């Protein structure tokens, strides 16, 4: 015989995993990681660091 799976528990774990990844980023709590370090921006004339969120893939550029 097969194992009996509680649908309520399976649904709760799936929703918890899905909401854990997306709701933090929706409210501005990204997990930033450096994508490319020390790029030079010709227009501004300074070094630029590219950050990418590991959860949702959003990008942020920071000039130094």
PDB file of N, CA, C and O in Angstrom:
ATOM      1  N   UNK A   1       0.842  -1.180   0.000  1.00  0.00           N
ATOM      2  CA  UNK A   1       0.000   0.000   0.000  1.00  0.00           C
ATOM      3  C   UNK A   1       0.885   1.241   0.000  1.00  0.00           C
ATOM      4  O   UNK A   1       2.064   1.184   0.349  1.00  0.00           O
ATOM      5  N   UNK A   2       0.312   2.317  -0.384  1.00  0.00           N
ATOM      6  CA  UNK A   2       1.064   3.570  -0.427  1.00  0.00           C
ATOM      7  C   UNK A   2       0.863   4.358   0.865  1.00  0.00           C
ATOM      8  O   UNK A   2      -0.017   4.057   1.672  1.00  0.00           O
ATOM      9  N   UNK A   3       1.687   5.353   1.031  1.00  0.00           N
ATOM     10  CA  UNK A   3       1.587   6.207   2.218  1.00  0.00           C
ATOM     11  C   UNK A   3       0.437   7.189   2.062  1.00  0.00           C
ATOM     12  O   UNK A   3       0.166   7.667   0.961  1.00  0.00           O
ATOM     13  N   UNK A   4      -0.223   7.484   3.143  1.00  0.00           N
ATOM     14  CA  UNK A   4      -1.315   8.455   3.147  1.00  0.00           C
ATOM     15  C   UNK A   4      -0.718   9.833   3.409  1.00  0.00           C
ATOM     16  O   UNK A   4       0.013  10.033   4.379  1.00  0.00           O
ATOM     17  N   UNK A   5      -1.040  10.776   2.535  1.00  0.00           N
ATOM     18  CA  UNK A   5      -0.508  12.128   2.642  1.00  0.00           C
ATOM     19  C   UNK A   5      -1.631  13.066   3.050  1.00  0.00           C
ATOM     20  O   UNK A   5      -2.699  13.075   2.439  1.00  0.00           O
ATOM     21  N   UNK A   6      -1.384  13.845   4.073  1.00  0.00           N
ATOM     22  CA  UNK A   6      -2.363  14.832   4.505  1.00  0.00           C
ATOM     23  C   UNK A   6      -2.335  16.008   3.529  1.00  0.00           C
ATOM     24  O   UNK A   6      -1.302  16.660   3.377  1.00  0.00           O
ATOM     25  N   UNK A   7      -3.449  16.281   2.874  1.00  0.00           N
ATOM     26  CA  UNK A   7      -3.496  17.364   1.900  1.00  0.00           C
ATOM     27  C   UNK A   7      -3.340  18.723   2.562  1.00  0.00           C
ATOM     28  O   UNK A   7      -2.745  19.635   1.986  1.00  0.00           O
ATOM     29  N   UNK A   8      -3.870  18.859   3.764  1.00  0.00           N
ATOM     30  CA  UNK A   8      -3.764  20.127   4.475  1.00  0.00           C
ATOM     31  C   UNK A   8      -2.301  20.456   4.772  1.00  0.00           C
ATOM     32  O   UNK A   8      -1.860  21.588   4.570  1.00  0.00           O
ATOM     33  N   UNK A   9      -1.562  19.475   5.246  1.00  0.00           N
ATOM     34  CA  UNK A   9      -0.158  19.700   5.576  1.00  0.00           C
ATOM     35  C   UNK A   9       0.668  19.960   4.316  1.00  0.00           C
ATOM     36  O   UNK A   9       1.554  20.814   4.325  1.00  0.00           O
ATOM     37  N   UNK A  10       0.390  19.241   3.250  1.00  0.00           N
ATOM     38  CA  UNK A  10       1.104  19.439   1.990  1.00  0.00           C
ATOM     39  C   UNK A  10       0.834  20.834   1.436  1.00  0.00           C
ATOM     40  O   UNK A  10       1.747  21.494   0.941  1.00  0.00           O
ATOM     41  N   UNK A  11      -0.406  21.282   1.517  1.00  0.00           N
ATOM     42  CA  UNK A  11      -0.769  22.611   1.030  1.00  0.00           C
ATOM     43  C   UNK A  11      -0.086  23.699   1.851  1.00  0.00           C
ATOM     44  O   UNK A  11       0.394  24.687   1.296  1.00  0.00           O
ATOM     45  N   UNK A  12      -0.040  23.522   3.169  1.00  0.00           N
ATOM     46  CA  UNK A  12       0.596  24.514   4.039  1.00  0.00           C
ATOM     47  C   UNK A  12       2.087  24.628   3.758  1.00  0.00           C
ATOM     48  O   UNK A  12       2.619  25.738   3.714  1.00  0.00           O
ATOM     49  N   UNK A  13       2.766  23.515   3.570  1.00  0.00           N
ATOM     50  CA  UNK A  13       4.204  23.577   3.302  1.00  0.00           C
ATOM     51  C   UNK A  13       4.481  24.217   1.953  1.00  0.00           C
ATOM     52  O   UNK A  13       5.435  24.982   1.818  1.00  0.00           O
ATOM     53  N   UNK A  14       3.657  23.916   0.946  1.00  0.00           N
ATOM     54  CA  UNK A  14       3.843  24.507  -0.380  1.00  0.00           C
ATOM     55  C   UNK A  14       3.608  26.016  -0.340  1.00  0.00           C
ATOM     56  O   UNK A  14       4.375  26.772  -0.937  1.00  0.00           O
ATOM     57  N   UNK A  15       2.561  26.464   0.354  1.00  0.00           N
ATOM     58  CA  UNK A  15       2.278  27.892   0.461  1.00  0.00           C
ATOM     59  C   UNK A  15       3.343  28.614   1.267  1.00  0.00           C
ATOM     60  O   UNK A  15       3.704  29.745   0.943  1.00  0.00           O
ATOM     61  N   UNK A  16       3.848  27.978   2.309  1.00  0.00           N
ATOM     62  CA  UNK A  16       4.893  28.601   3.124  1.00  0.00           C
ATOM     63  C   UNK A  16       6.154  28.810   2.304  1.00  0.00           C
ATOM     64  O   UNK A  16       6.789  29.861   2.394  1.00  0.00           O
ATOM     65  N   UNK A  17       6.519  27.824   1.512  1.00  0.00           N
ATOM     66  CA  UNK A  17       7.716  27.950   0.677  1.00  0.00           C
ATOM     67  C   UNK A  17       7.536  29.046  -0.367  1.00  0.00           C
ATOM     68  O   UNK A  17       8.438  29.857  -0.580  1.00  0.00           O
ATOM     69  N   UNK A  18       6.383  29.073  -1.014  1.00  0.00           N
ATOM     70  CA  UNK A  18       6.126  30.055  -2.058  1.00  0.00           C
ATOM     71  C   UNK A  18       6.095  31.471  -1.493  1.00  0.00           C
ATOM     72  O   UNK A  18       6.668  32.384  -2.088  1.00  0.00           O
ATOM     73  N   UNK A  19       5.437  31.665  -0.360  1.00  0.00           N
ATOM     74  CA  UNK A  19       5.322  33.003   0.214  1.00  0.00           C
ATOM     75  C   UNK A  19       6.641  33.464   0.817  1.00  0.00           C
ATOM     76  O   UNK A  19       6.920  34.663   0.843  1.00  0.00           O
ATOM     77  N   UNK A  20       7.442  32.549   1.294  1.00  0.00           N
ATOM     78  CA  UNK A  20       8.730  32.904   1.883  1.00  0.00           C
ATOM     79  C   UNK A  20       9.631  33.562   0.846  1.00  0.00           C
ATOM     80  O   UNK A  20      10.370  34.493   1.166  1.00  0.00           O
ATOM     81  N   UNK A  21       9.575  33.089  -0.381  1.00  0.00           N
ATOM     82  CA  UNK A  21      10.444  33.609  -1.422  1.00  0.00           C
ATOM     83  C   UNK A  21       9.964  34.944  -1.974  1.00  0.00           C
ATOM     84  O   UNK A  21      10.782  35.817  -2.264  1.00  0.00           O
ATOM     85  N   UNK A  22       8.662  35.119  -2.123  1.00  0.00           N
ATOM     86  CA  UNK A  22       8.168  36.272  -2.866  1.00  0.00           C
ATOM     87  C   UNK A  22       7.738  37.447  -2.006  1.00  0.00           C
ATOM     88  O   UNK A  22       7.918  38.592  -2.420  1.00  0.00           O
ATOM     89  N   UNK A  23       7.183  37.217  -0.838  1.00  0.00           N
ATOM     90  CA  UNK A  23       6.628  38.331  -0.082  1.00  0.00           C
ATOM     91  C   UNK A  23       7.714  39.232   0.490  1.00  0.00           C
ATOM     92  O   UNK A  23       7.488  40.432   0.643  1.00  0.00           O
ATOM     93  N   UNK A  24       8.873  38.693   0.806  1.00  0.00           N
ATOM     94  CA  UNK A  24       9.947  39.541   1.312  1.00  0.00           C
ATOM     95  C   UNK A  24      10.383  40.540   0.250  1.00  0.00           C
ATOM     96  O   UNK A  24      10.580  41.718   0.551  1.00  0.00           O
ATOM     97  N   UNK A  25      10.532  40.089  -0.970  1.00  0.00           N
ATOM     98  CA  UNK A  25      10.960  40.974  -2.051  1.00  0.00           C
ATOM     99  C   UNK A  25       9.876  41.995  -2.401  1.00  0.00           C
ATOM    100  O   UNK A  25      10.195  43.127  -2.766  1.00  0.00           O
ATOM    101  N   UNK A  26       8.622  41.619  -2.297  1.00  0.00           N
ATOM    102  CA  UNK A  26       7.544  42.562  -2.595  1.00  0.00           C
ATOM    103  C   UNK A  26       7.548  43.740  -1.634  1.00  0.00           C
ATOM    104  O   UNK A  26       7.167  44.850  -2.006  1.00  0.00           O
ATOM    105  N   UNK A  27       7.975  43.506  -0.405  1.00  0.00           N
ATOM    106  CA  UNK A  27       7.989  44.562   0.600  1.00  0.00           C
ATOM    107  C   UNK A  27       9.344  45.245   0.718  1.00  0.00           C
ATOM    108  O   UNK A  27       9.566  46.021   1.648  1.00  0.00           O
ATOM    109  N   UNK A  28      10.250  44.967  -0.209  1.00  0.00           N
ATOM    110  CA  UNK A  28      11.522  45.680  -0.255  1.00  0.00           C
ATOM    111  C   UNK A  28      12.662  45.032   0.507  1.00  0.00           C
ATOM    112  O   UNK A  28      13.710  45.654   0.681  1.00  0.00           O
ATOM    113  N   UNK A  29      12.488  43.808   0.964  1.00  0.00           N
ATOM    114  CA  UNK A  29      13.555  43.125   1.694  1.00  0.00           C
ATOM    115  C   UNK A  29      14.227  42.115   0.770  1.00  0.00           C
ATOM    116  O   UNK A  29      14.008  40.909   0.885  1.00  0.00           O
ATOM    117  N   UNK A  30      15.046  42.624  -0.145  1.00  0.00           N
ATOM    118  CA  UNK A  30      15.738  41.775  -1.101  1.00  0.00           C
ATOM    119  C   UNK A  30      16.983  41.177  -0.463  1.00  0.00           C
ATOM    120  O   UNK A  30      17.477  41.674   0.549  1.00  0.00           O
ATOM    121  N   UNK A  31      17.474  40.120  -1.058  1.00  0.00           N
ATOM    122  CA  UNK A  31      18.742  39.513  -0.646  1.00  0.00           C
ATOM    123  C   UNK A  31      19.746  39.822  -1.757  1.00  0.00           C
ATOM    124  O   UNK A  31      19.855  39.078  -2.731  1.00  0.00           O
ATOM    125  N   UNK A  32      20.481  40.935  -1.598  1.00  0.00           N
ATOM    126  CA  UNK A  32      21.372  41.409  -2.635  1.00  0.00           C
ATOM    127  C   UNK A  32      22.687  40.644  -2.622  1.00  0.00           C
ATOM    128  O   UNK A  32      23.257  40.384  -1.563  1.00  0.00           O
ATOM    129  N   UNK A  33      23.161  40.289  -3.813  1.00  0.00           N
ATOM    130  CA  UNK A  33      24.466  39.659  -3.999  1.00  0.00           C
ATOM    131  C   UNK A  33      25.163  40.384  -5.145  1.00  0.00           C
ATOM    132  O   UNK A  33      24.513  40.804  -6.102  1.00  0.00           O
ATOM    133  N   UNK A  34      26.475  40.531  -5.052  1.00  0.00           N
ATOM    134  CA  UNK A  34      27.232  41.243  -6.084  1.00  0.00           C
ATOM    135  C   UNK A  34      27.282  40.381  -7.341  1.00  0.00           C
ATOM    136  O   UNK A  34      27.720  39.231  -7.305  1.00  0.00           O
ATOM    137  N   UNK A  35      26.827  40.956  -8.454  1.00  0.00           N
ATOM    138  CA  UNK A  35      26.830  40.250  -9.731  1.00  0.00           C
ATOM    139  C   UNK A  35      28.151  40.496 -10.463  1.00  0.00           C
ATOM    140  O   UNK A  35      28.829  39.548 -10.861  1.00  0.00           O
ATOM    141  N   UNK A  36      28.506  41.741 -10.636  1.00  0.00           N
ATOM    142  CA  UNK A  36      29.767  42.088 -11.286  1.00  0.00           C
ATOM    143  C   UNK A  36      30.424  43.168 -10.449  1.00  0.00           C
ATOM    144  O   UNK A  36      29.784  44.151 -10.076  1.00  0.00           O
ATOM    145  N   UNK A  37      31.674  42.988 -10.162  1.00  0.00           N
ATOM    146  CA  UNK A  37      32.368  43.935  -9.298  1.00  0.00           C
ATOM    147  C   UNK A  37      33.315  44.797 -10.130  1.00  0.00           C
ATOM    148  O   UNK A  37      33.991  44.307 -11.035  1.00  0.00           O
ATOM    149  N   UNK A  38      33.350  46.077  -9.811  1.00  0.00           N
ATOM    150  CA  UNK A  38      34.277  47.048 -10.393  1.00  0.00           C
ATOM    151  C   UNK A  38      34.129  47.195 -11.905  1.00  0.00           C
ATOM    152  O   UNK A  38      35.084  46.978 -12.650  1.00  0.00           O
ATOM    153  N   UNK A  39      32.951  47.558 -12.348  1.00  0.00           N
ATOM    154  CA  UNK A  39      32.751  47.979 -13.727  1.00  0.00           C
ATOM    155  C   UNK A  39      32.997  49.472 -13.778  1.00  0.00           C
ATOM    156  O   UNK A  39      32.800  50.169 -12.782  1.00  0.00           O
ATOM    157  N   UNK A  40      33.426  49.973 -14.926  1.00  0.00           N
ATOM    158  CA  UNK A  40      33.662  51.399 -15.067  1.00  0.00           C
ATOM    159  C   UNK A  40      32.579  51.980 -15.956  1.00  0.00           C
ATOM    160  O   UNK A  40      32.372  51.513 -17.077  1.00  0.00           O
ATOM    161  N   UNK A  41      31.881  53.006 -15.456  1.00  0.00           N
ATOM    162  CA  UNK A  41      30.841  53.685 -16.220  1.00  0.00           C
ATOM    163  C   UNK A  41      31.463  54.883 -16.915  1.00  0.00           C
ATOM    164  O   UNK A  41      31.995  55.779 -16.259  1.00  0.00           O
ATOM    165  N   UNK A  42      31.399  54.905 -18.233  1.00  0.00           N
ATOM    166  CA  UNK A  42      32.047  55.952 -19.013  1.00  0.00           C
ATOM    167  C   UNK A  42      31.324  57.286 -18.846  1.00  0.00           C
ATOM    168  O   UNK A  42      31.973  58.329 -18.776  1.00  0.00           O
ATOM    169  N   UNK A  43      29.993  57.272 -18.780  1.00  0.00           N
ATOM    170  CA  UNK A  43      29.240  58.516 -18.698  1.00  0.00           C
ATOM    171  C   UNK A  43      29.445  59.218 -17.361  1.00  0.00           C
ATOM    172  O   UNK A  43      29.584  60.441 -17.326  1.00  0.00           O
ATOM    173  N   UNK A  44      29.468  58.469 -16.263  1.00  0.00           N
ATOM    174  CA  UNK A  44      29.645  59.080 -14.949  1.00  0.00           C
ATOM    175  C   UNK A  44      31.112  59.202 -14.573  1.00  0.00           C
ATOM    176  O   UNK A  44      31.466  60.036 -13.739  1.00  0.00           O
ATOM    177  N   UNK A  45      31.965  58.393 -15.166  1.00  0.00           N
ATOM    178  CA  UNK A  45      33.389  58.454 -14.879  1.00  0.00           C
ATOM    179  C   UNK A  45      33.769  57.854 -13.540  1.00  0.00           C
ATOM    180  O   UNK A  45      34.731  58.309 -12.921  1.00  0.00           O
ATOM    181  N   UNK A  46      33.044  56.847 -13.072  1.00  0.00           N
ATOM    182  CA  UNK A  46      33.380  56.209 -11.799  1.00  0.00           C
ATOM    183  C   UNK A  46      33.046  54.721 -11.838  1.00  0.00           C
ATOM    184  O   UNK A  46      32.404  54.232 -12.768  1.00  0.00           O
ATOM    185  N   UNK A  47      33.502  54.016 -10.799  1.00  0.00           N
ATOM    186  CA  UNK A  47      33.263  52.582 -10.714  1.00  0.00           C
ATOM    187  C   UNK A  47      31.807  52.294 -10.348  1.00  0.00           C
ATOM    188  O   UNK A  47      31.195  53.030  -9.575  1.00  0.00           O
ATOM    189  N   UNK A  48      31.269  51.226 -10.907  1.00  0.00           N
ATOM    190  CA  UNK A  48      29.875  50.856 -10.692  1.00  0.00           C
ATOM    191  C   UNK A  48      29.824  49.383 -10.291  1.00  0.00           C
ATOM    192  O   UNK A  48      30.494  48.549 -10.900  1.00  0.00           O
ATOM    193  N   UNK A  49      29.028  49.062  -9.266  1.00  0.00           N
ATOM    194  CA  UNK A  49      28.832  47.687  -8.826  1.00  0.00           C
ATOM    195  C   UNK A  49      27.397  47.279  -9.128  1.00  0.00           C
ATOM    196  O   UNK A  49      26.460  48.011  -8.810  1.00  0.00           O
ATOM    197  N   UNK A  50      27.223  46.115  -9.740  1.00  0.00           N
ATOM    198  CA  UNK A  50      25.903  45.607 -10.087  1.00  0.00           C
ATOM    199  C   UNK A  50      25.483  44.569  -9.053  1.00  0.00           C
ATOM    200  O   UNK A  50      26.192  43.587  -8.833  1.00  0.00           O
ATOM    201  N   UNK A  51      24.327  44.785  -8.415  1.00  0.00           N
ATOM    202  CA  UNK A  51      23.773  43.859  -7.431  1.00  0.00           C
ATOM    203  C   UNK A  51      22.553  43.173  -8.028  1.00  0.00           C
ATOM    204  O   UNK A  51      21.797  43.797  -8.773  1.00  0.00           O
ATOM    205  N   UNK A  52      22.350  41.882  -7.706  1.00  0.00           N
ATOM    206  CA  UNK A  52      21.179  41.138  -8.161  1.00  0.00           C
ATOM    207  C   UNK A  52      20.577  40.398  -6.970  1.00  0.00           C
ATOM    208  O   UNK A  52      21.298  39.790  -6.179  1.00  0.00           O
ATOM    209  N   UNK A  53      19.254  40.454  -6.848  1.00  0.00           N
ATOM    210  CA  UNK A  53      18.557  39.746  -5.775  1.00  0.00           C
ATOM    211  C   UNK A  53      18.560  38.247  -6.084  1.00  0.00           C
ATOM    212  O   UNK A  53      18.223  37.832  -7.192  1.00  0.00           O
ATOM    213  N   UNK A  54      18.945  37.443  -5.089  1.00  0.00           N
ATOM    214  CA  UNK A  54      19.021  36.000  -5.315  1.00  0.00           C
ATOM    215  C   UNK A  54      17.641  35.349  -5.336  1.00  0.00           C
ATOM    216  O   UNK A  54      17.498  34.253  -5.876  1.00  0.00           O
ATOM    217  N   UNK A  55      16.620  35.992  -4.763  1.00  0.00           N
ATOM    218  CA  UNK A  55      15.271  35.414  -4.739  1.00  0.00           C
ATOM    219  C   UNK A  55      14.484  35.727  -6.003  1.00  0.00           C
ATOM    220  O   UNK A  55      13.953  34.825  -6.650  1.00  0.00           O
ATOM    221  N   UNK A  56      14.411  37.025  -6.357  1.00  0.00           N
ATOM    222  CA  UNK A  56      13.517  37.418  -7.451  1.00  0.00           C
ATOM    223  C   UNK A  56      14.247  37.852  -8.715  1.00  0.00           C
ATOM    224  O   UNK A  56      13.622  37.941  -9.771  1.00  0.00           O
ATOM    225  N   UNK A  57      15.546  38.123  -8.645  1.00  0.00           N
ATOM    226  CA  UNK A  57      16.304  38.496  -9.831  1.00  0.00           C
ATOM    227  C   UNK A  57      16.310  39.985 -10.130  1.00  0.00           C
ATOM    228  O   UNK A  57      16.766  40.380 -11.203  1.00  0.00           O
ATOM    229  N   UNK A  58      15.826  40.821  -9.233  1.00  0.00           N
ATOM    230  CA  UNK A  58      15.841  42.265  -9.452  1.00  0.00           C
ATOM    231  C   UNK A  58      17.284  42.771  -9.445  1.00  0.00           C
ATOM    232  O   UNK A  58      18.151  42.191  -8.791  1.00  0.00           O
ATOM    233  N   UNK A  59      17.530  43.859 -10.179  1.00  0.00           N
ATOM    234  CA  UNK A  59      18.879  44.415 -10.274  1.00  0.00           C
ATOM    235  C   UNK A  59      18.941  45.780  -9.628  1.00  0.00           C
ATOM    236  O   UNK A  59      17.958  46.520  -9.604  1.00  0.00           O
ATOM    237  N   UNK A  60      20.133  46.110  -9.093  1.00  0.00           N
ATOM    238  CA  UNK A  60      20.384  47.424  -8.519  1.00  0.00           C
ATOM    239  C   UNK A  60      21.814  47.801  -8.878  1.00  0.00           C
ATOM    240  O   UNK A  60      22.721  46.975  -8.780  1.00  0.00           O
ATOM    241  N   UNK A  61      22.015  49.037  -9.291  1.00  0.00           N
ATOM    242  CA  UNK A  61      23.336  49.526  -9.654  1.00  0.00           C
ATOM    243  C   UNK A  61      23.738  50.578  -8.641  1.00  0.00           C
ATOM    244  O   UNK A  61      22.955  51.472  -8.319  1.00  0.00           O
ATOM    245  N   UNK A  62      24.960  50.472  -8.137  1.00  0.00           N
ATOM    246  CA  UNK A  62      25.441  51.421  -7.144  1.00  0.00           C
ATOM    247  C   UNK A  62      26.775  51.987  -7.606  1.00  0.00           C
ATOM    248  O   UNK A  62      27.724  51.239  -7.839  1.00  0.00           O
ATOM    249  N   UNK A  63      26.849  53.309  -7.738  1.00  0.00           N
ATOM    250  CA  UNK A  63      28.088  53.976  -8.124  1.00  0.00           C
ATOM    251  C   UNK A  63      28.900  54.294  -6.880  1.00  0.00           C
ATOM    252  O   UNK A  63      28.348  54.620  -5.829  1.00  0.00           O
ATOM    253  N   UNK A  64      30.212  54.197  -7.009  1.00  0.00           N
ATOM    254  CA  UNK A  64      31.082  54.440  -5.861  1.00  0.00           C
ATOM    255  C   UNK A  64      31.945  55.649  -6.091  1.00  0.00           C
ATOM    256  O   UNK A  64      32.745  56.010  -5.228  1.00  0.00           O
TER     257      UNK A  64
END
